[in-house]
Amino acid sequence: MPFPSITEIVQSDLFTSETELREKLPQTSVERLLRIRAMYNWLISNPETKDKEFVDETVSRYGVSKVLAYDDLKVLKSVLPHITQSSRDYHRWKYNEMILETYAMAKKRKDTKTMERAATSYAKFNNVNVEDEQSVPYDMIVVQPFTATQDPSVLGIKPIPNIEEKIRQLIDKYRAESIDIDDIEFEEADIIPDAFQEIAENTNDNNKII
């Protein structure tokens, strides 16, 4: 069975112990992974680093070619979101381990104050005091069988008998009343531009405050 690519190895085993790595991976893959791990930590400590600076640092530290250094950078960039999440998960796990170890040591010494502080920190970090949100049973939600209707009684409104006939009668009534309305054609306004300008100027003069 072929070994996974370096990208897959970095994605899954960047924080795996060196002992475990040497048990399951060839030496060349382990050495490269350890180099990428060290450069990842350096990159985190220098977040404003440019690509060229990363490559120069890799070449200076490990004596590899620039081509390989750029390839290491490409691998890191391709898996960086996954690594960031993995790193957070790792530190959460490590924090819990440290708190539980502190609690165990305090318990041996019968140091109840330290036990209480460790227990409080553990509960707060893991949100033990927060109730789990009740999940919504979406599979139990039944779609309402809505049906279109012209019957207003479903809204509690008393229907008008023969409503369509009444509507027809009103249309005929108002149509008959509008027979005498004459349509006229549009005509241009009879305004002389110069005279209109003169009126506007006189109006402005009259509105001035003396």
C-alpha positions in Angstrom: 0.0 0.0 0.0 1.6 3.4 -1.0 2.3 6.0 1.6 0.1 9.1 1.6 1.3 12.3 0.1 3.2 14.9 2.2 0.1 17.1 2.1 -2.0 14.3 3.6 0.7 13.6 6.2 0.9 17.2 7.3 -2.9 17.4 7.5 -3.3 14.4 9.7 0.0 14.1 11.7 1.5 17.5 12.0 1.3 17.3 15.9 1.9 13.6 16.2 4.8 12.6 18.4 8.1 11.9 16.6 8.1 8.3 18.1 4.8 7.5 16.5 5.8 9.1 13.2 8.9 6.9 12.9 6.8 3.8 13.6 4.5 4.3 10.6 6.3 6.6 8.1 9.6 6.3 6.2 12.5 8.4 7.4 12.4 10.9 4.6 8.8 11.7 5.2 9.4 12.0 9.0 12.3 14.4 8.5 10.3 16.6 6.1 7.3 16.6 8.4 9.5 17.7 11.4 10.9 20.5 9.2 7.5 21.7 8.1 6.3 21.5 11.8 9.2 23.7 12.9 8.6 26.2 10.1 4.9 26.2 10.9 5.7 27.2 14.5 8.1 29.8 13.2 5.4 31.1 10.8 3.0 31.4 13.7 5.5 33.4 15.7 6.1 35.7 12.7 2.6 36.2 11.2 3.7 39.1 8.9 6.4 37.0 7.2 6.5 37.1 3.4 6.9 34.1 1.2 10.5 34.9 0.4 11.4 35.3 4.0 9.9 31.9 4.8 11.9 30.3 2.0 15.1 32.0 3.0 14.7 30.9 6.7 14.0 27.3 5.6 17.1 27.3 3.4 19.2 28.8 6.1 18.1 26.4 8.8 18.1 23.1 6.9 20.2 23.7 3.8 17.5 22.6 1.4 17.0 24.0 -2.1 14.7 26.9 -2.7 12.5 24.7 -4.8 11.9 22.4 -1.9 11.5 25.3 0.5 8.8 26.8 -1.8 7.1 23.4 -2.0 7.1 23.2 1.9 5.4 26.6 1.9 2.8 25.5 -0.7 2.0 22.4 1.5 1.5 24.6 4.6 -0.7 27.0 2.8 -2.9 24.3 1.3 -3.6 22.7 4.8 -3.4 25.8 7.0 -7.1 26.1 7.7 -7.2 22.4 8.8 -4.0 22.8 10.8 -5.4 25.9 12.6 -8.5 23.9 13.7 -6.3 20.9 14.6 -4.1 23.1 16.7 -7.0 24.5 18.6 -8.3 21.0 19.3 -4.9 20.0 20.4 -4.6 22.9 22.9 -8.1 22.3 24.2 -7.2 18.6 24.9 -3.8 19.7 26.4 -5.5 22.2 28.7 -8.0 19.6 30.0 -5.1 17.2 30.6 -3.2 19.8 32.6 -6.3 20.7 34.7 -7.1 17.1 35.4 -3.5 16.4 36.4 -3.5 19.4 38.7 -6.8 18.2 40.3 -5.3 14.7 40.8 -2.1 16.1 42.5 -4.2 18.4 44.7 -6.4 15.5 45.7 -3.4 13.5 46.8 -2.3 16.4 49.0 -5.9 16.9 50.2 -5.6 20.5 49.0 -9.3 21.2 48.6 -8.9 24.9 47.6 -6.8 23.9 44.6 -9.2 21.0 43.8 -12.1 23.5 43.8 -10.2 26.0 41.5 -9.2 23.2 39.1 -12.8 21.8 39.0 -14.2 25.3 38.4 -11.7 26.0 35.6 -12.5 22.7 34.0 -16.3 23.2 34.2 -16.0 26.8 32.8 -13.7 25.8 30.0 -15.9 22.9 28.9 -19.2 24.8 29.4 -20.4 22.2 31.9 -22.7 24.8 33.5 -24.4 25.6 30.2 -27.5 23.6 29.3 -27.5 21.7 26.0 -29.6 23.4 23.4 -32.7 21.4 22.7 -32.5 20.2 19.1 -35.4 20.9 16.9 -37.0 17.7 15.5 -37.2 18.9 11.9 -38.3 15.4 10.8 -41.4 15.7 13.0 -42.5 19.0 11.5 -45.5 18.4 9.3 -46.1 20.8 6.3 -49.5 22.5 6.6 -51.9 21.5 3.8 -52.8 25.0 2.6 -55.5 25.2 -0.1 -56.5 28.2 -2.1 -60.1 29.3 -1.6 -62.4 32.3 -2.4 -64.5 31.6 0.7 -64.0 34.4 3.2 -65.7 32.4 5.9 -62.4 30.7 6.7 -61.2 34.1 8.0 -64.4 34.6 10.0 -65.9 37.0 7.5 -69.5 36.6 6.6 -69.7 36.0 2.8 -71.9 38.3 0.7 -74.6 36.4 -1.2 -74.3 36.6 -5.0 -71.1 38.6 -4.7 -70.1 38.1 -8.4 -73.5 39.4 -9.5 -73.2 42.5 -7.3 -69.7 43.2 -8.6 -71.1 43.0 -12.2 -73.9 45.4 -11.3 -71.5 48.0 -9.8 -69.2 47.8 -12.8 -72.2 48.5 -15.2 -73.4 51.3 -12.9 -70.1 53.2 -12.8 -69.4 52.6 -16.5 -72.8 54.1 -17.4 -72.1 57.2 -15.2 -68.8 57.8 -16.9 -70.3 58.0 -20.5 -70.5 61.8 -20.5 -66.8 62.2 -19.8 -65.0 63.7 -22.8 -61.5 62.8 -23.7 -59.4 65.8 -24.8 -56.1 65.8 -26.6 -52.9 67.1 -25.1 -52.0 70.7 -25.9 -48.7 72.5 -25.5 -48.8 75.3 -22.8 -48.8 78.7 -24.4 -45.8 80.2 -22.5 -43.3 82.6 -24.0 -39.9 81.7 -22.5 -38.6 85.3 -22.3 -41.7 86.5 -20.6 -41.6 83.6 -18.1 -37.9 84.5 -17.3 -38.9 88.1 -16.6 -41.7 87.0 -14.3 -39.3 84.8 -12.4 -36.7 87.6 -12.0 -39.4 90.0 -10.7 -40.6 87.5 -8.2 -37.1 87.0 -6.9 -36.6 90.7 -6.5 -39.8 91.1 -4.6 -38.7 88.3 -2.2 -35.4 90.0 -1.3 -35.1 91.3 2.2 -34.2 95.0 2.3 
